[in-house]
């Protein structure tokens, strides 16, 4: 079934209008920025400091299973840091996109801006995804030594 097709027996409701309050968008953006500055970034700094200390168990052990566990744990720490960085970056991109959408709704025709706002949001997320490639290069910054 194509995306535009409704299941048999299902009536697609007509969309009469979409009402967007730029003030609500601004409020969401303000909330995202506050969360970013008051919670995410400070907590990320603390977590990063702890995670970058590396694996804290089994030093000097000759046990092969323990070595494998240490290696897996180090990999998990690195993955967790990458995911956390992406979450912070995505929150920042979302806040910027919402702020821009609010500004555009205030100054332009809502129908035209709706399309542009979606493009802006998608462009912001694409930028974040492209940054992942750059961050792969800086693995030395994030990677944890077992």
DRENGU-462627 format. One line per 4 residues: number of its first residue (from 1); for each residue x, y, z of N, C-alpha, C. Coordinates in Angstrom, 3 decimals, padded with zeros to 6 digits. Example, Ala and Ser with C-alpha at 12.3 -4.5 7.8 and 13.67 -1.06 7.14 Angstrom:
2
1> 013.190:-005.690:007.800:012.300:-004.500:007.800:013.200:-003.300:007.800  012.850:-002.250:007.080:013.670:-001.060:007.140:012.900:000.030:007.870
//
This chain:
146
1> 000.846:-001.165:000.000:000.000:000.000:000.000:000.899:001.238:000.000  000.609:002.203:-000.838:001.377:003.438:-000.870:001.006:004.285:000.342  001.919:005.194:000.691:001.693:006.028:001.865:000.416:006.858:001.750  000.072:007.292:000.558:-001.079:008.173:000.387:-002.405:007.430:000.423
5> -002.367:006.106:000.368:-003.593:005.324:000.370:-004.038:005.051:001.798  -005.346:005.169:002.017:-005.908:004.828:003.318:-006.373:003.384:003.276  -006.325:002.679:004.410:-006.824:001.307:004.428:-008.306:001.277:004.024  -008.736:000.166:003.460:-010.133:000.012:003.049:-011.029:000.195:004.272
9> -012.077:000.970:004.077:-013.020:001.219:005.160:-012.603:002.334:006.098  -011.509:003.001:005.781:-011.018:004.081:006.629:-011.202:005.394:005.891  -011.909:006.310:006.475:-012.119:007.615:005.861:-011.030:008.573:006.348  -010.354:009.194:005.421:-009.319:010.162:005.768:-010.005:011.490:006.072
13> -009.831:012.005:007.289:-010.489:013.273:007.618:-009.869:014.417:006.813  -010.721:015.334:006.415:-010.241:016.505:005.677:-009.551:017.450:006.657  -008.453:017.994:006.235:-007.715:018.947:007.056:-008.192:020.337:006.683  -008.899:020.966:007.591:-009.460:022.282:007.308:-008.418:023.377:007.470
17> -007.634:023.298:008.548:-006.641:024.343:008.797:-005.654:023.853:009.848  -004.496:024.417:009.812:-003.497:024.162:010.843:-003.227:025.502:011.511  -003.422:025.537:012.801:-003.218:026.776:013.538:-001.909:026.684:014.311  -001.028:027.599:014.039:000.272:027.619:014.693:000.394:028.924:015.451
21> 000.717:028.812:016.709:000.937:029.994:017.529:002.442:030.190:017.666  002.986:031.227:017.030:004.434:031.463:017.135:004.901:031.610:018.583  004.026:032.097:019.442:004.378:032.217:020.857:004.614:030.853:021.490  003.797:029.874:021.097:003.995:028.513:021.603:005.312:027.936:021.100
25> 005.622:028.196:019.829:006.898:027.724:019.284:008.066:028.360:020.027  007.961:029.643:020.279:009.017:030.343:021.011:009.177:029.760:022.412  008.054:029.435:023.038:008.094:028.831:024.370:008.784:027.465:024.335  008.487:026.665:023.321:009.141:025.356:023.176:010.643:025.541:022.983
29> 011.011:026.476:022.117:012.437:026.732:021.867:013.133:027.192:023.146  012.489:028.056:023.894:013.061:028.551:025.159:013.252:027.391:026.139  012.264:026.502:026.201:012.357:025.331:027.081:013.515:024.422:026.649  013.639:024.177:025.344:014.733:023.337:024.847:016.095:023.948:025.177
33> 016.223:025.250:024.970:017.505:025.924:025.269:017.818:025.846:026.766  016.814:026.050:027.604:017.029:025.973:029.054:017.460:024.565:029.451  016.792:023.561:028.890:017.159:022.174:029.174:018.593:021.896:028.737  018.941:022.435:027.589:020.284:022.251:027.047:021.338:022.869:027.971
37> 021.104:024.108:028.382:022.108:024.837:029.175:022.126:024.441:030.651  020.960:024.131:031.209:020.888:023.858:032.643:021.049:022.381:032.989  020.806:021.503:032.009:020.844:020.084:032.325:021.783:019.308:031.406  021.484:019.311:030.116:022.222:018.441:029.196:023.712:018.736:029.150
41> 024.077:019.986:028.897:025.511:020.292:028.789:026.263:020.062:030.094  025.762:020.555:031.227:026.492:020.290:032.481:026.600:018.791:032.791  025.509:018.063:032.609:025.546:016.629:032.888:026.459:015.903:031.907  026.457:016.349:030.645:027.325:015.739:029.643:028.789:015.932:030.023
45> 029.116:017.105:030.530:030.503:017.360:030.945:030.911:016.419:032.076  030.013:016.242:033.046:030.320:015.344:034.169:030.449:013.899:033.702  029.497:013.474:032.884:029.520:012.096:032.386:030.764:011.864:031.537  031.078:012.823:030.679:032.269:012.702:029.830:033.521:012.525:030.673
49> 033.635:013.331:031.707:034.807:013.235:032.589:034.912:011.826:033.173  033.790:011.302:033.656:033.791:009.960:034.242:034.095:008.888:033.194  033.440:008.972:032.050:033.612:007.952:031.015:035.023:007.972:030.433  035.606:009.155:030.310:036.935:009.247:029.714:038.034:008.733:030.643
53> 037.666:008.394:031.879:038.627:007.780:032.790:038.943:006.352:032.344  038.049:005.811:031.511:038.277:004.474:030.980:037.658:003.398:031.848  038.035:002.192:031.526:037.515:001.016:032.227:038.192:000.952:033.595  037.389:000.850:034.618:037.942:000.899:035.968:038.020:-000.439:036.665
57> 038.117:-001.507:035.919:038.200:-002.802:036.590:039.134:-003.731:035.817  039.710:-004.676:036.534:040.481:-005.745:035.916:041.868:-005.376:035.426  042.414:-004.227:035.835:043.768:-003.867:035.415:044.760:-004.936:035.873  045.607:-005.331:034.987:046.666:-006.267:035.324:046.240:-007.717:035.394
61> 044.993:-008.007:035.151:044.530:-009.387:035.210:044.938:-010.113:033.930  045.321:-011.363:034.071:045.701:-012.175:032.921:044.495:-012.912:032.335  043.344:-012.738:032.934:042.145:-013.451:032.505:041.677:-012.965:031.130  041.581:-013.900:030.197:041.097:-013.557:028.847:039.629:-013.135:028.858
65> 038.751:-013.827:029.601:037.358:-013.363:029.662:037.233:-011.954:030.260  038.061:-011.643:031.248:038.029:-010.307:031.829:038.517:-009.273:030.826  039.548:-009.622:030.049:040.058:-008.714:029.016:038.974:-008.443:027.976  038.249:-009.494:027.581:037.159:-009.329:026.617:036.058:-008.433:027.204
69> 035.778:-008.615:028.492:034.782:-007.768:029.158:035.233:-006.316:029.189  036.502:-006.105:029.482:037.046:-004.735:029.501:036.935:-004.094:028.124  037.284:-004.847:027.080:037.206:-004.323:025.719:035.767:-003.961:025.347  034.830:-004.838:025.701:033.419:-004.580:025.402:032.920:-003.366:026.177
73> 033.316:-003.257:027.427:032.899:-002.123:028.247:033.464:-000.817:027.681  034.706:-000.836:027.247:035.311:000.356:026.638:034.546:000.758:025.379  034.158:-000.224:024.590:033.377:000.047:023.386:032.024:000.666:023.744  031.412:000.152:024.795:030.128:000.698:025.246:030.270:002.133:025.737
77> 031.341:002.424:026.454:031.576:003.789:026.915:031.709:004.750:025.728  032.453:004.337:024.726:032.644:005.167:023.537:031.314:005.377:022.812  030.540:004.311:022.652:029.230:004.424:021.997:028.292:005.334:022.781  028.311:005.214:024.093:027.455:006.049:024.928:027.827:007.523:024.795
81> 029.113:007.818:024.743:029.555:009.205:024.573:029.145:009.752:023.214  029.266:008.943:022.194:028.856:009.372:020.855:027.352:009.659:020.831  026.566:008.781:021.428:025.116:008.974:021.470:024.746:010.216:022.277  025.426:010.445:023.377:025.153:011.609:024.209:025.491:012.897:023.463
85> 026.624:012.921:022.787:026.993:014.090:021.978:025.942:014.355:020.902  025.473:013.285:020.257:024.456:013.433:019.214:023.157:013.984:019.805  022.783:013.525:020.979:021.559:013.999:021.631:021.644:015.496:021.931  022.776:015.930:022.446:022.972:017.356:022.736:022.929:018.160:021.438
89> 023.639:017.698:020.420:023.649:018.393:019.129:022.251:018.448:018.520  021.510:017.353:018.618:020.158:017.308:018.054:019.219:018.260:018.785  019.360:018.344:020.086:018.531:019.267:020.867:018.823:020.699:020.464  020.089:021.006:020.268:020.478:022.343:019.835:019.907:022.649:018.442
93> 019.990:021.697:017.533:019.459:021.888:016.176:017.938:022.052:016.211  017.263:021.275:017.034:015.810:021.373:017.144:015.409:022.738:017.698  016.088:023.207:018.730:015.780:024.530:019.294:015.962:025.618:018.238  017.038:025.549:017.489:017.290:026.543:016.444:016.209:026.484:015.366
97> 015.819:025.287:014.966:014.795:025.137:013.934:013.446:025.672:014.422  013.105:025.391:015.677:011.833:025.869:016.236:011.851:027.392:016.339  012.979:027.962:016.779:013.089:029.423:016.845:012.922:030.049:015.464  013.561:029.459:014.486:013.464:029.991:013.127:012.043:029.842:012.592
101> 011.402:028.722:012.866:010.017:028.528:012.421:009.110:029.582:013.047  009.291:029.859:014.324:008.473:030.872:015.004:008.682:032.239:014.355  009.923:032.567:014.092:010.215:033.864:013.459:009.596:033.936:012.062  009.673:032.835:011.337:009.126:032.826:009.985:007.603:032.900:010.006
105> 006.964:032.233:010.958:005.506:032.312:011.060:005.072:033.729:011.411  005.850:034.404:012.215:005.499:035.772:012.578:005.557:036.706:011.373  006.511:036.466:010.466:006.740:037.433:009.408:006.237:037.046:008.032  005.627:035.877:007.885:005.259:035.428:006.544:003.931:034.696:006.536
109> 003.475:034.386:005.363:002.271:033.589:005.178:002.493:032.196:005.751  001.568:031.715:006.578:001.748:030.451:007.290:001.928:029.265:006.346  001.231:029.238:005.255:001.360:028.106:004.342:002.748:028.034:003.722  003.276:029.162:003.284:004.609:029.191:002.694:005.670:028.873:003.734
113> 005.491:029.396:004.927:006.471:029.179:005.982:006.460:027.744:006.457  005.286:027.099:006.474:005.215:025.708:006.900:006.149:024.837:006.092  006.173:025.024:004.807:007.072:024.255:003.950:008.523:024.608:004.249  008.806:025.897:004.389:010.172:026.332:004.660:010.636:025.868:006.034
117> 009.740:025.918:007.019:010.111:025.487:008.368:010.450:024.005:008.377  009.683:023.194:007.671:009.994:021.766:007.595:011.344:021.552:006.941  011.616:022.302:005.899:012.909:022.196:005.217:014.028:022.611:006.163  013.822:023.685:006.917:014.827:024.154:007.864:015.106:023.093:008.913
121> 014.057:022.480:009.447:014.220:021.433:010.443:014.987:020.260:009.845  014.579:019.834:008.651:015.272:018.721:007.993:016.719:019.074:007.679  016.967:020.308:007.256:018.340:020.750:006.994:019.170:020.730:008.277  018.566:021.144:009.389:019.281:021.136:010.667:019.658:019.714:011.060
125> 018.717:018.785:010.894:019.019:017.391:011.219:020.055:016.808:010.262  019.987:017.191:008.985:020.987:016.720:008.021:022.364:017.235:008.402  022.436:018.474:008.882:023.712:019.032:009.320:024.269:018.219:010.474  023.399:017.860:011.422:023.827:017.045:012.562:024.341:015.696:012.063
129> 023.614:015.074:011.131:024.056:013.780:010.604:025.404:013.899:009.910  025.602:014.990:009.165:026.885:015.191:008.486:028.005:015.410:009.495  027.679:016.020:010.629:028.682:016.235:011.661:029.169:014.910:012.243  028.328:013.884:012.174:028.729:012.565:012.668:029.974:012.091:011.946
133> 030.074:012.385:010.626:031.255:011.968:009.877:032.492:012.690:010.396  032.339:013.965:010.715:033.457:014.727:011.266:033.826:014.178:012.636  032.810:013.822:013.418:033.070:013.308:014.759:033.734:011.942:014.721  033.488:011.179:013.666:034.193:009.909:013.528:035.691:010.155:013.454
137> 036.063:011.258:012.832:037.473:011.599:012.704:038.060:011.979:014.056  037.252:012.585:014.892:037.761:013.009:016.202:037.551:011.950:017.282  037.454:010.686:016.879:037.275:009.589:017.837:038.301:009.613:018.941  039.484:010.107:018.637:040.535:010.158:019.645:040.071:011.016:020.833
141> 039.228:011.995:020.547:038.695:012.858:021.589:037.686:012.118:022.466  036.922:011.219:021.841:035.859:010.546:022.566:036.256:009.140:023.009  037.153:008.516:022.263:037.406:007.105:022.547:037.997:006.896:023.927  037.707:005.749:024.437:038.127:005.394:025.798:039.139:004.259:025.678
145> 040.239:004.407:026.359:041.255:003.356:026.322:040.896:002.271:027.325  040.889:001.016:026.851:040.569:-000.082:027.794:041.679:-000.287:028.812
//
